[in-house]
Amino acid sequence: MDVSRRTFLKLSGLAAAGSVLGGFVPGAAAKDATLGIAGVEGKAMLNDSSKCIGCLSCAIACKKANDLPDTYDYTPTTGGTTWTTVKFQPHLDQAVKNNVKTQCMHCNQASCVAVCPTGAAYKRSDGIVLIDQDTCVGCKYCVIACPFKVPGLSKETGTVRKCTYCEQRLREGKIPACAEACPVQAIEYGDYNELLQKADARVAYLKERGYQNAAVYGQKELNGLKVIYVLPDMTAKGGLPGNPKLATGNSLTKWAAGLITAGILVTAPLRTVFNDIDTPAVNSREKSGVTKNG
């Protein structure tokens, strides 16, 4: 039978995960995290929720830049085919918005990396967290572990996908598509320390105008996020967890992950595992439901 490259890689990934049972997962399963884009390590993105007008230009630009389907469809949650969205939050004072743009935070302590049994999820030296589409087996451990509920399984690819920080645009000397598209500069990309100063100044401005719960989010969470926020009301964080936790990624967890993955491989119907293998055409009598005795 002819096995496609995608199926071969999925099975290879499952085998790698299952090998944890023997305690000898190949070191090559983890990607070379030392690789990154020069000049990006000290960069970050600032989302100012108090400025966001909810136009969704960022979400549309993200889909266009990454060739994602349903360009103009809105969903309040991210997933395999929606990498950036905006959660609209009501606020008593309509002069200050509290719309929260959501995408992968590219955490310094990334739960997706900690729990991935095949090493598909990894963090580079520049802080960008990626999921290798050739290694991902679609087990969804990262989906469950992410405290921000960002990654999602793509039915089209059978892999987990999420925001890549527009790393392909960064290589071309451009900025992330969402930041470029924002018409009111609610999204900014630049030097982390400079953006943090801007965020602190904006919070001070909001507090002077009566928003005592205004705060910066992302500076301390999970030892720092590559995406930071200005929130006019920290008590209504727009779906952002107040104290996100790093999922356990110790050897025991990975052993259990390998056990479950190996079990899936053994018990799943072969037609599910080999769903993209070219099989001979079914006999026309069988296709019509007619048996030899019929």
MARSE-709213 format. One record per residue (C-alpha): residue number from 0; x, y, z. Coordinates in steps of 0.2 Angstrom, whole numbers. Example, Ala and Ser with C-alpha at 12.3 -4.5 7.8 and 13.67 -1.06 7.14 Angstrom:
<recs>
{n = 0 east = 62 north = -22 up = 39} $
{n = 1 east = 68 north = -5 up = 36} $
</recs>
This chain:
<recs>
{n = 0 east = 0 north = 0 up = 0} $
{n = 1 east = 5 north = 18 up = -3} $
{n = 2 east = 8 north = 28 up = 13} $
{n = 3 east = 8 north = 47 up = 11} $
{n = 4 east = 22 north = 57 up = 19} $
{n = 5 east = 9 north = 65 up = 31} $
{n = 6 east = 4 north = 48 up = 38} $
{n = 7 east = 22 north = 42 up = 39} $
{n = 8 east = 26 north = 57 up = 49} $
{n = 9 east = 11 north = 55 up = 60} $
{n = 10 east = 15 north = 37 up = 64} $
{n = 11 east = 34 north = 41 up = 67} $
{n = 12 east = 28 north = 54 up = 79} $
{n = 13 east = 17 north = 42 up = 88} $
{n = 14 east = 31 north = 29 up = 89} $
{n = 15 east = 42 north = 42 up = 96} $
{n = 16 east = 29 north = 46 up = 109} $
{n = 17 east = 27 north = 28 up = 113} $
{n = 18 east = 45 north = 25 up = 115} $
{n = 19 east = 44 north = 36 up = 131} $
{n = 20 east = 38 north = 20 up = 139} $
{n = 21 east = 56 north = 13 up = 137} $
{n = 22 east = 63 north = 29 up = 143} $
{n = 23 east = 73 north = 33 up = 127} $
{n = 24 east = 64 north = 46 up = 118} $
{n = 25 east = 76 north = 52 up = 104} $
{n = 26 east = 84 north = 69 up = 108} $
{n = 27 east = 81 north = 74 up = 90} $
{n = 28 east = 62 north = 75 up = 94} $
{n = 29 east = 65 north = 92 up = 101} $
{n = 30 east = 68 north = 106 up = 89} $
{n = 31 east = 84 north = 116 up = 89} $
{n = 32 east = 78 north = 130 up = 101} $
{n = 33 east = 94 north = 140 up = 98} $
{n = 34 east = 88 north = 145 up = 81} $
{n = 35 east = 79 north = 162 up = 79} $
{n = 36 east = 78 north = 178 up = 69} $
{n = 37 east = 91 north = 191 up = 73} $
{n = 38 east = 84 north = 206 up = 82} $
{n = 39 east = 68 north = 198 up = 87} $
{n = 40 east = 73 north = 191 up = 104} $
{n = 41 east = 71 north = 208 up = 113} $
{n = 42 east = 55 north = 212 up = 103} $
{n = 43 east = 37 north = 211 up = 109} $
{n = 44 east = 19 north = 215 up = 105} $
{n = 45 east = 8 north = 227 up = 115} $
{n = 46 east = -11 north = 226 up = 114} $
{n = 47 east = -19 north = 241 up = 122} $
{n = 48 east = -37 north = 236 up = 125} $
{n = 49 east = -42 north = 254 up = 130} $
{n = 50 east = -39 north = 259 up = 112} $
{n = 51 east = -46 north = 244 up = 103} $
{n = 52 east = -62 north = 249 up = 93} $
{n = 53 east = -66 north = 231 up = 88} $
{n = 54 east = -65 north = 233 up = 70} $
{n = 55 east = -57 north = 216 up = 68} $
{n = 56 east = -44 north = 222 up = 55} $
{n = 57 east = -31 north = 212 up = 65} $
{n = 58 east = -41 north = 196 up = 64} $
{n = 59 east = -44 north = 198 up = 45} $
{n = 60 east = -26 north = 203 up = 42} $
{n = 61 east = -20 north = 187 up = 51} $
{n = 62 east = -30 north = 176 up = 41} $
{n = 63 east = -24 north = 184 up = 25} $
{n = 64 east = -6 north = 183 up = 30} $
{n = 65 east = -7 north = 165 up = 35} $
{n = 66 east = -19 north = 159 up = 21} $
{n = 67 east = -32 north = 154 up = 34} $
{n = 68 east = -50 north = 150 up = 28} $
{n = 69 east = -66 north = 160 up = 31} $
{n = 70 east = -57 north = 177 up = 31} $
{n = 71 east = -71 north = 187 up = 36} $
{n = 72 east = -80 north = 175 up = 48} $
{n = 73 east = -80 north = 181 up = 66} $
{n = 74 east = -77 north = 169 up = 81} $
{n = 75 east = -73 north = 175 up = 99} $
{n = 76 east = -61 north = 160 up = 101} $
{n = 77 east = -45 north = 155 up = 93} $
{n = 78 east = -42 north = 138 up = 86} $
{n = 79 east = -34 north = 129 up = 71} $
{n = 80 east = -41 north = 141 up = 58} $
{n = 81 east = -43 north = 157 up = 68} $
{n = 82 east = -26 north = 162 up = 76} $
{n = 83 east = -31 north = 180 up = 81} $
{n = 84 east = -48 north = 187 up = 87} $
{n = 85 east = -55 north = 200 up = 98} $
{n = 86 east = -66 north = 197 up = 113} $
{n = 87 east = -79 north = 211 up = 116} $
{n = 88 east = -81 north = 216 up = 134} $
{n = 89 east = -95 north = 228 up = 140} $
{n = 90 east = -89 north = 242 up = 150} $
{n = 91 east = -99 north = 255 up = 160} $
{n = 92 east = -90 north = 269 up = 153} $
{n = 93 east = -91 north = 269 up = 134} $
{n = 94 east = -77 north = 282 up = 132} $
{n = 95 east = -64 north = 268 up = 137} $
{n = 96 east = -66 north = 251 up = 128} $
{n = 97 east = -61 north = 235 up = 135} $
{n = 98 east = -60 north = 224 up = 120} $
{n = 99 east = -47 north = 211 up = 122} $
{n = 100 east = -37 north = 205 up = 106} $
{n = 101 east = -32 north = 186 up = 108} $
{n = 102 east = -18 north = 176 up = 101} $
{n = 103 east = -4 north = 165 up = 106} $
{n = 104 east = 5 north = 174 up = 120} $
{n = 105 east = 22 north = 165 up = 116} $
{n = 106 east = 25 north = 162 up = 135} $
{n = 107 east = 42 north = 162 up = 142} $
{n = 108 east = 36 north = 147 up = 151} $
{n = 109 east = 26 north = 138 up = 138} $
{n = 110 east = 14 north = 124 up = 144} $
{n = 111 east = 12 north = 118 up = 126} $
{n = 112 east = 31 north = 115 up = 125} $
{n = 113 east = 31 north = 106 up = 142} $
{n = 114 east = 18 north = 93 up = 138} $
{n = 115 east = 21 north = 90 up = 120} $
{n = 116 east = 26 north = 71 up = 118} $
{n = 117 east = 34 north = 72 up = 101} $
{n = 118 east = 44 north = 89 up = 103} $
{n = 119 east = 33 north = 97 up = 90} $
{n = 120 east = 30 north = 112 up = 101} $
{n = 121 east = 46 north = 121 up = 105} $
{n = 122 east = 52 north = 139 up = 110} $
{n = 123 east = 66 north = 147 up = 100} $
{n = 124 east = 79 north = 158 up = 107} $
{n = 125 east = 70 north = 174 up = 100} $
{n = 126 east = 55 north = 169 up = 111} $
{n = 127 east = 43 north = 163 up = 97} $
{n = 128 east = 34 north = 147 up = 101} $
{n = 129 east = 30 north = 136 up = 86} $
{n = 130 east = 22 north = 120 up = 82} $
{n = 131 east = 31 north = 110 up = 69} $
{n = 132 east = 18 north = 104 up = 57} $
{n = 133 east = 28 north = 89 up = 51} $
{n = 134 east = 30 north = 82 up = 69} $
{n = 135 east = 13 north = 86 up = 76} $
{n = 136 east = 2 north = 71 up = 78} $
{n = 137 east = -13 north = 80 up = 83} $
{n = 138 east = -14 north = 73 up = 101} $
{n = 139 east = -21 north = 89 up = 108} $
{n = 140 east = -11 north = 89 up = 124} $
{n = 141 east = -5 north = 107 up = 120} $
{n = 142 east = -23 north = 112 up = 117} $
{n = 143 east = -28 north = 105 up = 134} $
{n = 144 east = -13 north = 112 up = 143} $
{n = 145 east = -13 north = 130 up = 137} $
{n = 146 east = -19 north = 142 up = 151} $
{n = 147 east = -25 north = 154 up = 137} $
{n = 148 east = -35 north = 141 up = 127} $
{n = 149 east = -26 north = 147 up = 111} $
{n = 150 east = -21 north = 132 up = 100} $
{n = 151 east = -33 north = 121 up = 91} $
{n = 152 east = -34 north = 106 up = 80} $
{n = 153 east = -36 north = 109 up = 61} $
{n = 154 east = -48 north = 97 up = 53} $
{n = 155 east = -40 north = 101 up = 36} $
{n = 156 east = -22 north = 96 up = 42} $
{n = 157 east = -25 north = 85 up = 57} $
{n = 158 east = -12 north = 95 up = 66} $
{n = 159 east = -13 north = 108 up = 80} $
{n = 160 east = -11 north = 126 up = 74} $
{n = 161 east = -9 north = 143 up = 81} $
{n = 162 east = -2 north = 160 up = 79} $
{n = 163 east = 16 north = 160 up = 73} $
{n = 164 east = 20 north = 178 up = 78} $
{n = 165 east = 21 north = 181 up = 59} $
{n = 166 east = 38 north = 174 up = 59} $
{n = 167 east = 39 north = 173 up = 41} $
{n = 168 east = 35 north = 191 up = 39} $
{n = 169 east = 48 north = 195 up = 52} $
{n = 170 east = 61 north = 186 up = 41} $
{n = 171 east = 56 north = 198 up = 27} $
{n = 172 east = 59 north = 213 up = 39} $
{n = 173 east = 41 north = 216 up = 41} $
{n = 174 east = 30 north = 217 up = 57} $
{n = 175 east = 16 north = 205 up = 62} $
{n = 176 east = 1 north = 207 up = 51} $
{n = 177 east = -11 north = 212 up = 65} $
{n = 178 east = 0 north = 226 up = 71} $
{n = 179 east = 2 north = 233 up = 53} $
{n = 180 east = -17 north = 232 up = 50} $
{n = 181 east = -23 north = 241 up = 66} $
{n = 182 east = -30 north = 258 up = 61} $
{n = 183 east = -29 north = 266 up = 79} $
{n = 184 east = -12 north = 259 up = 85} $
{n = 185 east = -20 north = 248 up = 98} $
{n = 186 east = -7 north = 235 up = 93} $
{n = 187 east = 11 north = 239 up = 92} $
{n = 188 east = 26 north = 229 up = 89} $
{n = 189 east = 44 north = 234 up = 94} $
{n = 190 east = 57 north = 234 up = 108} $
{n = 191 east = 50 north = 226 up = 124} $
{n = 192 east = 57 north = 239 up = 136} $
{n = 193 east = 50 north = 253 up = 126} $
{n = 194 east = 33 north = 245 up = 124} $
{n = 195 east = 33 north = 242 up = 143} $
{n = 196 east = 36 north = 260 up = 146} $
{n = 197 east = 22 north = 265 up = 135} $
{n = 198 east = 11 north = 253 up = 144} $
{n = 199 east = 15 north = 260 up = 161} $
{n = 200 east = 12 north = 277 up = 155} $
{n = 201 east = -4 north = 273 up = 147} $
{n = 202 east = -10 north = 264 up = 164} $
{n = 203 east = -5 north = 280 up = 173} $
{n = 204 east = -15 north = 290 up = 161} $
{n = 205 east = -30 north = 279 up = 164} $
{n = 206 east = -29 north = 280 up = 183} $
{n = 207 east = -28 north = 299 up = 182} $
{n = 208 east = -45 north = 298 up = 174} $
{n = 209 east = -53 north = 287 up = 187} $
{n = 210 east = -49 north = 269 up = 181} $
{n = 211 east = -40 north = 263 up = 196} $
{n = 212 east = -41 north = 245 up = 191} $
{n = 213 east = -30 north = 249 up = 175} $
{n = 214 east = -15 north = 238 up = 174} $
{n = 215 east = -2 north = 230 up = 163} $
{n = 216 east = -4 north = 211 up = 160} $
{n = 217 east = 9 north = 200 up = 154} $
{n = 218 east = 25 north = 206 up = 162} $
{n = 219 east = 25 north = 194 up = 176} $
{n = 220 east = 13 north = 180 up = 170} $
{n = 221 east = 23 north = 164 up = 166} $
{n = 222 east = 39 north = 173 up = 169} $
{n = 223 east = 34 north = 185 up = 155} $
{n = 224 east = 24 north = 185 up = 139} $
{n = 225 east = 30 north = 191 up = 122} $
{n = 226 east = 12 north = 199 up = 121} $
{n = 227 east = 8 north = 212 up = 134} $
{n = 228 east = -8 north = 221 up = 137} $
{n = 229 east = -15 north = 237 up = 144} $
{n = 230 east = -31 north = 233 up = 153} $
{n = 231 east = -42 north = 247 up = 158} $
{n = 232 east = -50 north = 236 up = 171} $
{n = 233 east = -39 north = 222 up = 178} $
{n = 234 east = -55 north = 215 up = 187} $
{n = 235 east = -63 north = 211 up = 170} $
{n = 236 east = -48 north = 203 up = 161} $
{n = 237 east = -58 north = 198 up = 146} $
{n = 238 east = -55 north = 180 up = 147} $
{n = 239 east = -36 north = 181 up = 152} $
{n = 240 east = -32 north = 170 up = 167} $
{n = 241 east = -28 north = 180 up = 183} $
{n = 242 east = -14 north = 168 up = 187} $
{n = 243 east = -9 north = 156 up = 173} $
{n = 244 east = 0 north = 141 up = 178} $
{n = 245 east = 13 north = 131 up = 169} $
{n = 246 east = 7 north = 114 up = 165} $
{n = 247 east = 18 north = 100 up = 172} $
{n = 248 east = 30 north = 93 up = 160} $
{n = 249 east = 40 north = 81 up = 170} $
{n = 250 east = 45 north = 64 up = 165} $
{n = 251 east = 30 north = 56 up = 173} $
{n = 252 east = 18 north = 66 up = 163} $
{n = 253 east = 27 north = 63 up = 147} $
{n = 254 east = 28 north = 44 up = 152} $
{n = 255 east = 9 north = 45 up = 154} $
{n = 256 east = 7 north = 54 up = 138} $
{n = 257 east = 17 north = 41 up = 129} $
{n = 258 east = 7 north = 27 up = 136} $
{n = 259 east = -10 north = 35 up = 131} $
{n = 260 east = -3 north = 39 up = 113} $
{n = 261 east = 3 north = 21 up = 111} $
{n = 262 east = -14 north = 15 up = 117} $
{n = 263 east = -22 north = 26 up = 104} $
{n = 264 east = -11 north = 19 up = 90} $
{n = 265 east = -15 north = 1 up = 96} $
{n = 266 east = -34 north = 2 up = 98} $
{n = 267 east = -39 north = 15 up = 85} $
{n = 268 east = -47 north = 8 up = 69} $
{n = 269 east = -34 north = 6 up = 55} $
{n = 270 east = -45 north = 16 up = 44} $
{n = 271 east = -43 north = 31 up = 56} $
{n = 272 east = -24 north = 30 up = 56} $
{n = 273 east = -22 north = 27 up = 38} $
{n = 274 east = -36 north = 39 up = 32} $
{n = 275 east = -25 north = 47 up = 19} $
{n = 276 east = -19 north = 30 up = 11} $
{n = 277 east = -24 north = 26 up = -6} $
{n = 278 east = -34 north = 10 up = -5} $
{n = 279 east = -40 north = -1 up = -20} $
{n = 280 east = -57 north = 3 up = -26} $
{n = 281 east = -71 north = -6 up = -17} $
{n = 282 east = -80 north = -20 up = -28} $
{n = 283 east = -95 north = -12 up = -36} $
{n = 284 east = -106 north = -26 up = -29} $
{n = 285 east = -100 north = -22 up = -11} $
{n = 286 east = -102 north = -3 up = -13} $
{n = 287 east = -120 north = -6 up = -18} $
{n = 288 east = -123 north = -17 up = -3} $
{n = 289 east = -126 north = -33 up = -14} $
{n = 290 east = -117 north = -49 up = -7} $
{n = 291 east = -112 north = -64 up = -16} $
{n = 292 east = -127 north = -73 up = -10} $
{n = 293 east = -139 north = -59 up = -14} $
</recs>
